[in-house]
Amino acid sequence: MDEHNRNLRNQIDDLQQVTDIPEGSLIPIGGGYSVDENGEMFYSESERSREVKRRHAYKQRDQRHFTFTRMAEILEITYGLSNKNCGYLLMLQPYVQYKTNIIAMNGREPKPMSKKQIAEVFGVQTRTAKSALDKLVDFGALEINEDGDYKMNERFHFRSKVKGDADQLVKTFHTTLKQLKLKPAELGAVYKLLPYVHYETNLVCKNPFEDNPNKVEFYNKKDISKLFGISPRKASDLFAKLTRAGVIVEIKRKAPMMSEASGDGRETVIAINPSIVTRLRGEHDHKTLLQLFNTSEF
C-alpha cells in the first residue's frame, strides 16, 4: 500500500462521528466520502440509499410465520359461518403446519393437536370445541386426514410456497394473532374483513383488487356492520374493542355521497393493523399507516 492510500485508510478509520460538524465546504472525493477544509473526512449517504439498505436488512431478519388466505374463496366462509365459528378458524391459523396444513402444536417435532388442546386454544370446554370443529368440518373449512388429524382446507388457507397469483392472497401473522385478547366472535369479525383488505393501504374496501387509487370504494362503518351481520350499535361497540386491541384504526374522511355521511359531511373508514394482516411481501412501508398503530406492541 502506497503512502497516499495508507493515509486515506487512516483517515477512514478515524472517520468523524455524525455529531461532528465539518469546517467550511465539503469536497467530494468519491465513494460517498468528502473532506472539509481541515482535511477531515466525512461520509454522506442519500435517503434513497439508506432506505434500500433498511429494507434489505429487514428482509434478512423478518422471519415472521404467517398463514395465507385466499381472499375470493373465503367469501364462501364469511357468508356461511357465524362470527364465532369464523373466529375459531382464525384462532387455529397460528397452528397450521408448513406444507401439511395439519393443526399441530408448534415445536421441533410438531404433533397434531387433540380436541382437548384445541379447546384450550379456543378457551372453551372440550365438548364445545368438538361441536365447533364438527361445524367447520361439515362446512369444508377444516378437513380430517386418514390419521384422524384436523387440517386446514387448502382451498381457503395454506402454508407453503405460493403458486399462482400472490396478489389474491392475504397474510395473517401468527405471533400477533396469539397476542390478541379478544373473544372468538370478535376475532370472527376480523376474519370477515380479510376479503376486503386493500393491497397498499390496508383499508377495508369493496374492490380490494383495484389498482387505481381514485377508483377504490372504501367501506364505511355502516357497510361493515352489515358484513358482520350485526346492528350498527353493536358494531360500534365492536369497533371500539378492536381499536383498543390495536387491530384497527378508524379514519374520518370526506364522504363521496352525503347520504352516507354524518352531519359534518364525513364518514369513517377502517384500516387494519399491517402487523396482524397484510397483502404485501416483506415490510409494510406505508409510514403514515404504521404510525397510526403502536406497532412496538407487536
N, C-alpha and C positions, 0 to 999 in steps of 0.2 A: 504494500500500500504506500503510495507516494505521500509527500508531506501535505499537499493540498487536501487529498481525500482523508488523511488522518485528522487534520484539523476540522474538516467538515463533520466527520464522525464524532469527534469530541464535542462539537457544538450541538449536534443532535442529541447526544447523551445528556447534555446539560440544558436541554430544551426548557424554555421558560414555562412557568405554570400559567394556567388560564387567568389567574388573578393579576399577573404582571401586565403592565401597560407598556407598549413599545414606545421608544423615543423617536418622535418625528414620523416620517413616512416609512411605510414598509415597501421593500423592494423584492418582488418575487424572484426566486432562484430555481423554481421547478419542484415538482412533486408535492405541491401544496405548501412548501416551505417559503418563508420570506425572512429578510433580515431588516432590522431597523438601522437608524443612523449610527448606533453604537456597535453594530455588528452582531447584536444578539439575535438569535434565531427564534422564529415563531412558526407555528403550524396553523393553517386555516383550512376549514372544510365547509363545503356548501351544505345547505339544509337538505338538498336532494340526496347528496351522498350519505349524510347521516341517517336519513330515512331509509335508504336502501340497506345500509348496514343493520339498522334496528330491526327491519323486517326479516333479514336473513338470520339474525341472532334469535328472533322469536321462533322462526320455523325450526331452528336447531333444538330449541328447548321445549317447544309445545308438544307434549306427549299426552294431552288430554284424551281420555277414552270417550267415545260417543256412539250413539246408535243412529243409523239412517232411517228416515221415514219417507215413504213415497207419498207426496202431498196429494196427488189426484186420487190415489187409491183409497186413502183413509177417509175420504168423504163418505164412503160406504159405512165406516165405523162411526164417524161423528154424527151421522144422521140416524143410525140404527141402534146405538147403545146409549144408556143413561150417562150423565156426567160422572157418577160414582164408578161405573164399570170402565169408563174411559180413563178415570184416574188410576184405577188398579193397573190398567195396561201401561200407563206411563210409569208407575212405580216399579214395574218389572224391567224397564229398559236398562237400568244400570247393571242388571244381572244377565243380560244377553251375552252369550259367549261368542267369541270371534269365529267366524266361518260356520259353526254348527247351529247357531241360533238357539241353543238349549239354554233354559233358565237355570243358572247354576251359581253356587257360591264362588266368590272371587278368591283367587289364590294361585299358587304354582301348579297345583293339581285340582282344577275346578271339579266339583261334584254336583250333579243335578240336585236341585232343591226339592225337598219334600213338601207336602202340603202344609205341614207344621211350620217349616221355615218360611214359606211364602206367607203364611198367616202372620208371622212376626213382622215381615216387611209391611204388610197391609195394616198392621195394628189391630187385628181382629181375632176372633176365635177360629180354630181350625175348621169348624163346621161352616162358618160364614165364608171363609176363604174358599172352601171346596165348592160352595154354591156359586161364588163369583167366577171361579175357574171354569166350572161347567158351562156357565153362560158364555164366557169368552171362547171356549172350545166349540160350543154349538154354533156360535156366530161365525167362527172361522178365523178369529183374530189370533187364537192360540191353536196349536196342534199337539198331539201326543204321538211320540215316535214308537217304534217297535219295542223299545225297552220300558215304555210307560213313563217317559220323561216329558215334561212340558217344554215346548219350544215356540218361539215367535213364528208366525206365518210370514215367510219371506216376501209374500206379495205386498205386505204392508210395512214391515220393519226388518232390518237386517244389519249385520256387522260383517263386512267383508270388503274387498276392493270393488269400487264402483264400475259397473258395466252399463254403458248407455249414457243417457243424458243426465249428468250430475246436477244440472240446473233445476231439475224436477224434484230434488231431494232437500230435506231439511234435517239438520243435526240437533240432537239433544245431548248435552254433556252430562256424564254420569255423576261426577262429584257434586256438581251444583244441584242436580236433581235430588240427591240424597240429603243435601243440606236444607232443603225447603221444609218448613214446619207448617204444612197445610194438610187439610183433610182430603180424603180421596175425591170427594165431589168437587172440591176447589181445584185440585190437580187435574181433574177431568175437564174443567173449563180451560185450563192451559192447553191440554191436549186438543181441544176443539178449535183452538186458534192456529194450530200448526199448518193447516192447508192454506192459510191466508197471509203468511209472512212474506213481506216484500224482500227481494234479494239484497238490496243495498241498504235500506233504511230500517229494516226490521219492524216497520209499521204494519198494522193489520189492515189488509185491503181486499177489495173484491176481485181484483185482477193481478195477483202477485207475480205473474209472468210477463207483465207489460214492461218493456224496456224504456219507453218514452215517459219521462217523469211527469210530463204535462197531461198524460192520459191515465195516470194511476188514479183509481177511485178508492179512497180510503173509507173504511167502515167507521161510523161514529158509535157512541156508546149504546144508543138505542138499537142500532143494527146488530151489535154484538150480543145484546141481551136476547135477541131472537135466536142467534146461533146457539146460545146456552140453553134456550128453551125455558127461560125464567122471566119474571116480570122486571121492568126497568128498576123498580125499587129494590128488589133482591139483588139485581145485577150491580146496582150502585154500592151496596154493602160488600159484594164480592170484589168489585174493583178496588175498594179501599183495602181489603185484606191482601190482595195480590200486590198492591202498591207497597204496603208495609213490609211484605215479604221480599221485596226487591225484584219481583217478576216482571212488572210492567211499570210504565210511567204514562200519565195522562198529559196530552199536549193539546192546548187550545189553538185553534186556527180559524180563519175566516171561512164561513160555510159557503159552499158553491151555490146552495139553494137556501133561501131564507126560511123556508118552511121546516128545514131540518135543524135550524139553529136556535140558540137560546135568545133571550131578549136583547143581548148586545150584538147579535149577528154573528156569533161564533159557535163552533161545535167542538167537541172533544174527541180526539182520535187517540189510539193506543199504540205504544211501541213496546216490544218485548225485549227483555234483557239479553243482549248477544252473548253473555257469559253462560246463559242457560240454553238458548235456542239461536241458531244461525243457519243461513244457507251458504255463507261464504266459505271459501277454502282458506285456512290459516287464520290469522288475527283479523278481527273486525276493525277496520281503520276509520270508521266514521267517528271522529273525535267528539263532535257535539253529542252524539248519541251516547257514547261511553261516559261522558261527563254527567249525563242525567242519572246514571246509576252509580252507586257506590261499589264499583267492581272489585275493590280491595277485599270486600267481604267474601268474594268467591275465588 
